[in-house]
Amino acid sequence: MYRQKVKVQRNLINLATYVALFPQLIAGPIVRYETIEKELQERTHSFEKIAYGIKRFTIGLTKKTIIANQLGALCTVCNVADEKTVVLYWISAISYMLQIYFDFSAYSDMAIGLGKIFGFSFLENFNYPYISKSITEFWRRWHISLGTWFKDYIYIPLGGSREGTKKLIRNILIVWTLTGIWHGANWNFIIWGLMFGIILIIEKLWSRKYLEKLPKIFRNIYVLFIVMISFIIFGADSLGQAFTNIQGLCGIHCDGIINQYTIYYLKSYLIILILAIIGATPLVRNIINKLKENAKINKIINIIEPIFIIVLLLIVTAYLVDSSYNPFLYFRFWYYESEKRGTDFNMTNKIKNIVVTITFFAIIIVTMIANLIKKDELISISERRKLEQKPQFTLKQLTSGKYSDKLDKYVTDQFIQRENLRKTKVNIEKKLLKKKDYNNLYDQDGYIIEQNYPLNTQSVKNIINKINQIANEYLTEENNIYYTIIPDKNYFASEDHLKIDYSEIEKIMSENLDKMKYINIKDELNLNDYYKTDTHWKQENIVKIAKQIAQEMNIEISKEYTQVELGKFKGTYSGRLPTNNENDNLIILTNDIINNCTVYNYETQKESTVYDLNKMSSLDKYDVYLSGATPLLTINNPNSNNNKELIIFRDSFGSSITPLILTGYSKVTLVDTRYMSPKLINQYIKFTNQDILFMYSTLIINNSSSLKNWKTCTNML
């Protein structure tokens, strides 16, 4: 206003509209008042503008949900890796550089699209910055509105480049120091800003004339390398971490050039990376423009384009409904370019504009009505969890922000056709994007398997220490002590998937549990012995394992069982990986001895049977085996022909095999130290000459923090 470019806005409503304008608030671009001053008073609406806005908004949302989020997940995978190779450092740096660009550009696209729908024309904010041939050009293409704001309100008032070289250097350094501070109160951002300030000074005063003599490809590589290094500094938690990451690019302090982990995730995200790299250039835009020069092809494009936009909208909806990872970052997809540069991406075909507009709003309205009249569901059988219910509106809930959070979860959980939308997302990632896993799960021949990798040797040592503590504190020479390791399904996965080193677990445990007898069961198992949708093994398939354990422990167990099929069930993995896989059959093995046994639960202080059939109505039907997870159980076998007792320290795998072993004992006690501190054990168990069996799966062994520590002394009851 002080430059007399705009008049003082005296209309409170117009001013409030500008301040609160939703597209402006999510813009990414800094929408200056002078840009939309006239449109606050008077603006035009048309199918052409609305259709363009819908397209632009949908493209932006697609860039965010499908590309940027995937790149963000890849960055996370790289950051949490225990062994970081040179290639992994480069993948991480490139992914983050693409991610941050696509996130910002997605913001801008959505803002520009929404603005267009409401009749506002926001300025472009990104213009393919990664094709720049100098850092100066890069900042003319990247976050244009931010650069323009600093130029108009700081650089020029300081004197710009008009007052000699010294003040030029001063002004640039001030602007870029403030730019760094603008991004955050951290030394990383200040260093990042100063870095660009110094490079821009060098380009303006010395290097530009030399750069212009180089081939374009070398100039572009120079820009990309500088930008990549800058974003490593920008995105690191500390300067030390930034320095480590830069060293990693050079092969310093790395775990080799490449390893299995790097290869796996490079293959899994390869298509995303290719799409992102192509999308960051005007290649697709130029191809489409060239094709549109042919009248016949142009007509085909006009037919395909509305369908394409609607399909994208449906795909995005599927991703938002099942949004397990949703940071905000960015990708430049193909349909996008400034109207000011005259690119023919405005929807000039009247029928096409009408179709896109009507279809878009029809989908929105029909979906809203369908969700409003749809009866809310209490639980999700496939996800095995309770669904969010409609939140109660109170002023306190509203002001605290809890109401909006709960409402968001409620809408997501109760969204119409949620299950089919989740399956759509999985199919896109598996079949189109060729991702190897989804939520760390993958599908092998109908079996859902969790990625159990890498091996945490410290975790193995921790569980060994806990076992030895129990043995040293409670057990004597009269106890026969055994241990076994239950392999996770991941052990039987195909070779192109990551899996822990099972033999290394055996080696570490054998070296440190030398006073205990190891029962090796892995060679008797295969993938078919496990449920397709659950982590656990099938009881009907592990009679062979029970017999092997009994043989090693010199006991006699039942040889005959009756199979009882209880019905279908979806396991714990089905909710995390929605597929069309067949449900598992839940089968129990029983006989007269098992039927006559009684189970005492110390937590509930109630007696029950070995198989709790009431659990078939619960979300986790696997709990039918010994009533599921519980700290301490005692099973009495009145038909035993001996007085032998067994104590099993176990996880959930023990629930289904224990009924097969208990026939060889008069009494079996099960201790689950995930829910009970070892320090409490002697309050409930009198140790004499019992057989002792430590039975843990590799899932627990590789995550021993799930077991209670010795010093954890909360009362169980």
Number of C-alpha atoms within 10 A of each C-alpha: 10 7 6 7 8 13 11 10 12 8 10 9 11 15 16 10 12 18 13 11 14 13 23 21 15 17 24 24 27 20 22 14 15 12 14 18 17 12 14 16 9 10 12 10 12 14 21 22 24 24 27 24 28 27 32 27 26 24 25 29 26 25 30 31 26 22 25 32 23 22 29 24 18 22 20 13 15 23 15 9 14 12 16 22 24 22 21 29 25 18 20 22 23 22 25 25 22 27 29 20 22 29 28 26 31 33 27 29 35 28 27 29 29 27 23 25 24 16 20 24 20 23 19 19 26 26 22 18 22 21 20 22 22 25 22 17 14 22 18 18 20 20 22 20 20 16 19 15 15 16 16 12 11 17 22 13 11 19 14 18 16 10 10 10 12 9 15 20 19 17 21 23 21 17 21 24 20 18 21 22 18 12 14 13 10 14 15 24 27 21 19 23 24 20 18 23 22 15 15 22 18 13 17 14 12 11 14 15 11 9 16 12 9 12 10 15 10 12 18 18 16 17 20 22 12 15 18 20 19 21 21 24 25 23 18 16 12 15 18 12 14 20 14 17 26 19 15 20 20 13 16 14 14 20 15 14 13 15 15 11 21 22 13 16 20 18 14 19 20 15 15 24 22 11 16 23 16 15 22 22 18 18 12 16 18 12 11 16 15 12 14 17 10 10 10 11 14 16 13 11 16 18 14 12 17 22 15 12 20 18 13 18 21 15 19 22 21 23 22 19 21 20 15 10 14 16 15 17 25 33 32 32 24 20 16 20 20 15 13 8 7 9 12 13 17 18 22 15 13 11 14 19 23 18 14 24 22 15 15 18 12 12 14 12 12 11 13 14 11 13 16 14 8 12 10 17 12 13 16 15 17 21 19 19 15 13 18 19 17 15 16 10 12 10 9 10 15 13 10 10 11 15 19 15 13 17 17 14 18 17 16 17 22 23 20 19 11 16 19 14 22 23 17 19 22 23 16 16 20 17 10 11 17 16 22 19 20 17 13 13 18 22 19 12 8 13 21 28 27 23 21 20 17 15 19 17 14 13 16 21 18 19 22 18 15 18 16 17 15 15 16 10 11 16 18 14 8 11 16 17 20 20 22 19 21 21 19 25 28 23 21 16 20 10 8 10 19 19 21 18 13 15 9 13 19 15 11 14 20 16 9 13 17 9 13 18 16 19 18 16 16 16 7 11 18 15 17 13 16 23 24 28 27 21 21 22 24 22 25 20 15 18 19 13 20 21 18 16 20 17 13 14 17 10 15 15 17 17 10 10 16 12 13 12 11 14 12 14 22 25 25 21 23 22 18 20 23 22 20 10 15 13 16 17 15 20 19 19 19 18 16 10 17 24 13 13 22 18 21 19 19 16 12 9 9 9 14 14 18 24 24 16 16 11 17 17 9 14 20 17 24 25 20 24 24 27 21 17 16 21 20 21 23 19 27 22 23 16 15 17 12 13 11 15 19 23 20 21 20 21 23 22 18 23 24 25 20 21 26 25 22 26 25 25 23 19 23 25 21 23 23 21 22 20 17 23 21 24 17 17 17 11 7 9 14 10 16 13 15 21 19 23 23 19 19 21 19 22 19 21 24 23 19 21 13 14 20 18 18 16 10 12 13 11 8 13 9
